[in-house]
Amino acid sequence: MKDVLKEISDKLDKLGSVDEAIAMAIELENEGREYYMEKASGMSSETVMGLYIFLADEEKKHAEYLRQYREQKKAPVVEFSYPDFKASFTKEFSGKELGEISILLAALRFEHKSEYFYTELARRTDDEEQKAFFENVAAAERGHYRIIDELLEAATEFRMQT
């Protein structure tokens, strides 16, 4: 089995500068946004669609933070609010539950890899401002991971018939 976290470390080892790392990060954020938008367009549930659109918008925000940082050489404030999607999932998932769960699992992996990527960037820099910026982006990715994990828990927990 391929160790994707090692793969990320190996890629980071080959980069020559923080600017190259930021370019790679922008590319990853854009890929994530495209993935979430594609999945949102195929959802019949408005709640699930809303989750993917939220995540796509977050990826777009992250790419913009990275662009600002690259251009201004000053870390922008990374904002993340933790919306409560779980309450929207009080009903069962649609009849396409396995497909929806598969998409959530893929999203969970993507967010985990993204968090690791930014954590590694923070770990590899001696610049305190860069470190704080990358740690803040990693924390936002961790928040996305937490949202998806809660939805997976809600979707897969045992339900007693009453």
Backbone torsions as a table, in degrees:
resi	resn	phi	psi	omega
1	MET	NA	137.9	-178.8
2	LYS	-74.7	131.3	176.9
3	ASP	-91.8	100.4	-174.8
4	VAL	-68.4	-28.8	179.3
5	LEU	-70.6	-37.4	175.5
6	LYS	-65.8	-39.4	178.1
7	GLU	-58.8	-41.8	178.0
8	ILE	-64.7	-45.3	177.9
9	SER	-58.7	-43.1	179.7
10	ASP	-62.2	-42.0	178.1
11	LYS	-63.8	-42.0	179.1
12	LEU	-64.7	-35.6	178.2
13	ASP	-61.2	-29.5	-176.7
14	LYS	-86.5	-10.5	-178.7
15	LEU	-77.1	143.4	-176.8
16	GLY	-92.9	-14.4	-175.5
17	SER	-158.3	166.4	175.2
18	VAL	-64.8	-36.1	178.5
19	ASP	-60.3	-39.0	176.8
20	GLU	-65.6	-40.4	178.5
21	ALA	-63.9	-41.0	179.2
22	ILE	-66.1	-40.5	176.7
23	ALA	-60.2	-42.6	178.0
24	MET	-64.3	-41.3	179.4
25	ALA	-63.5	-42.1	178.1
26	ILE	-61.0	-42.3	178.4
27	GLU	-61.5	-43.8	178.7
28	LEU	-63.5	-42.1	178.8
29	GLU	-63.4	-41.4	178.5
30	ASN	-64.6	-40.6	177.2
31	GLU	-63.1	-41.8	177.9
32	GLY	-61.6	-43.1	179.2
33	ARG	-61.1	-46.3	178.7
34	GLU	-59.9	-42.3	179.5
35	TYR	-60.1	-49.7	-177.8
36	TYR	-65.1	-38.5	179.0
37	MET	-66.3	-40.0	178.5
38	GLU	-62.2	-44.5	-179.4
39	LYS	-69.4	-36.1	178.7
40	ALA	-61.5	-39.1	-177.0
41	SER	-68.0	-18.6	-179.6
42	GLY	-99.5	5.4	-176.3
43	MET	-92.0	136.0	175.8
44	SER	-89.4	-25.1	179.3
45	SER	-82.3	126.1	179.1
46	GLU	-63.8	-34.2	180.0
47	THR	-65.6	-47.6	179.7
48	VAL	-64.1	-43.0	178.1
49	MET	-59.2	-43.0	179.1
50	GLY	-61.2	-39.0	177.5
51	LEU	-61.0	-47.7	-177.8
52	TYR	-67.2	-36.1	177.1
53	ILE	-67.3	-40.5	175.5
54	PHE	-57.7	-48.8	-179.3
55	LEU	-64.3	-38.9	177.2
56	ALA	-62.2	-43.1	178.4
57	ASP	-63.4	-37.4	177.4
58	GLU	-63.3	-43.1	179.1
59	GLU	-62.9	-39.4	177.3
60	LYS	-62.4	-43.3	178.1
61	LYS	-60.7	-43.1	-179.0
62	HIS	-63.5	-42.7	178.1
63	ALA	-60.5	-38.7	178.9
64	GLU	-68.1	-40.8	175.1
65	TYR	-56.8	-44.9	-178.4
66	LEU	-64.7	-42.2	177.7
67	ARG	-62.1	-44.3	178.4
68	GLN	-60.1	-44.0	-178.8
69	TYR	-63.2	-43.8	-179.4
70	ARG	-63.4	-42.0	-175.6
71	GLU	-78.5	-38.9	-174.2
72	GLN	-97.7	-11.5	-177.7
73	LYS	55.8	28.4	177.3
74	LYS	-139.2	132.4	-175.9
75	ALA	-71.1	123.9	173.9
76	PRO	-75.2	162.7	176.7
77	VAL	-74.9	125.0	179.0
78	VAL	-92.4	116.2	-178.2
79	GLU	-106.0	140.2	175.7
80	PHE	-148.4	124.2	173.0
81	SER	-108.9	146.0	-174.6
82	TYR	-101.9	92.5	-178.3
83	PRO	-72.2	153.9	-179.5
84	ASP	-96.9	89.0	175.8
85	PHE	-81.0	-23.2	-174.2
86	LYS	-57.5	-40.3	-179.5
87	ALA	-61.2	-30.6	179.8
88	SER	-73.3	-16.7	-177.1
89	PHE	-100.1	25.1	-179.7
90	THR	-66.2	-27.6	174.7
91	LYS	-80.6	161.6	176.1
92	GLU	-63.9	157.0	171.9
93	PHE	-64.3	168.4	-179.8
94	SER	-69.2	179.9	177.4
95	GLY	-64.0	-10.7	179.6
96	LYS	-96.9	32.6	-171.7
97	GLU	-53.0	-45.9	-178.3
98	LEU	-62.8	-39.4	176.7
99	GLY	-63.7	-41.7	179.3
100	GLU	-65.5	-41.6	179.3
101	ILE	-66.4	-39.0	176.8
102	SER	-59.9	-42.1	179.2
103	ILE	-66.2	-41.0	177.2
104	LEU	-63.1	-39.8	177.9
105	LEU	-64.0	-41.1	177.1
106	ALA	-64.0	-41.1	178.6
107	ALA	-65.1	-39.3	178.3
108	LEU	-60.1	-44.9	178.1
109	ARG	-63.2	-42.9	-179.7
110	PHE	-60.9	-45.6	-178.8
111	GLU	-67.1	-36.5	177.4
112	HIS	-63.6	-45.1	178.4
113	LYS	-63.8	-39.6	-179.9
114	SER	-65.0	-43.6	178.1
115	GLU	-59.6	-45.5	179.8
116	TYR	-60.8	-43.6	-179.8
117	PHE	-56.2	-50.6	-177.7
118	TYR	-70.6	-34.0	175.9
119	THR	-63.4	-41.0	178.0
120	GLU	-65.7	-41.8	177.6
121	LEU	-60.8	-42.3	178.9
122	ALA	-63.7	-41.4	-178.4
123	ARG	-66.1	-30.5	-173.2
124	ARG	-89.2	-2.6	-178.3
125	THR	-107.9	149.0	174.6
126	ASP	-97.9	-11.5	-179.7
127	ASP	-78.2	118.6	-175.1
128	GLU	-63.8	-36.7	179.2
129	GLU	-67.0	-44.1	176.6
130	GLN	-60.4	-46.1	-179.6
131	LYS	-56.0	-48.8	-179.2
132	ALA	-63.1	-42.1	179.5
133	PHE	-60.9	-50.9	-178.4
134	PHE	-66.1	-35.1	176.0
135	GLU	-65.0	-37.3	178.1
136	ASN	-67.4	-40.3	177.4
137	VAL	-66.5	-40.8	177.5
138	ALA	-59.7	-40.8	179.3
139	ALA	-63.6	-38.2	177.1
140	ALA	-65.1	-41.4	177.6
141	GLU	-63.1	-38.7	177.4
142	ARG	-62.4	-36.5	176.3
143	GLY	-63.4	-40.6	177.1
144	HIS	-62.8	-43.6	179.4
145	TYR	-57.6	-44.2	-178.4
146	ARG	-63.1	-42.2	178.2
147	ILE	-59.6	-49.7	-177.2
148	ILE	-64.6	-41.7	179.6
149	ASP	-60.6	-41.7	178.1
150	GLU	-63.7	-38.6	178.5
151	LEU	-67.2	-39.9	176.7
152	LEU	-62.6	-41.2	178.0
153	GLU	-61.5	-45.3	-179.8
154	ALA	-64.0	-36.4	-176.7
155	ALA	-77.5	-25.1	-173.1
156	THR	-111.7	-0.9	-178.6
157	GLU	-70.8	154.4	178.7
158	PHE	-67.2	132.8	179.9
159	ARG	-118.2	121.0	177.0
160	MET	-84.0	139.7	175.5
161	GLN	-79.7	133.3	178.3
162	THR	-117.6	NA	NA
